[in-house]
Amino acid sequence: MTEGYPVREYQGPVKRYCQMLDLKDDPALIQQYRHYHSPEGCWPEILEGIRQVGILEMEIYIRDNHLFMIVETPLDFDWDTAMSRLSTLPRQAEWEAFVALFQKCAEGATSDEKWQMMDRMFYLY
């Protein structure tokens, strides 16, 4: 990417969560999944819900059928409480059922069950 990515600046430190998930290894499904995560294809209620629970920034990267997500939040953010609340917001359950068609996951899995949390093991000081 030659033009770079926009980066938000905050007044203080934030929490960062990194997660991974695999998609079904089907190029047509992956292309559709990309569309539903584009500005034109993403459901507005999902974006609003993410913001409502206190998430400041969210990025998803893809390589082949592997996804890597970075989530930035305020320091007082509680992941479990936020995910519990997010699951009750408008269209969230419908969204999770829909995107599960593209994801390698158990039937009926919640977002928090599908996306596997990662631990940071290196930081360039």
Secondary structure, 3 states (H helix, E strand, C coil): CCCCCCCCCCCCCCEEEEEEEEECCCHHHHHHHHHHCCCCCCCHHHHHHHHHCCCCEEEEEEECCEEEEEEEECCCCCHHHHHHHHCCCCCHHHHHHHHCCCECCCCCCCHHHHCEEECCCCCCC
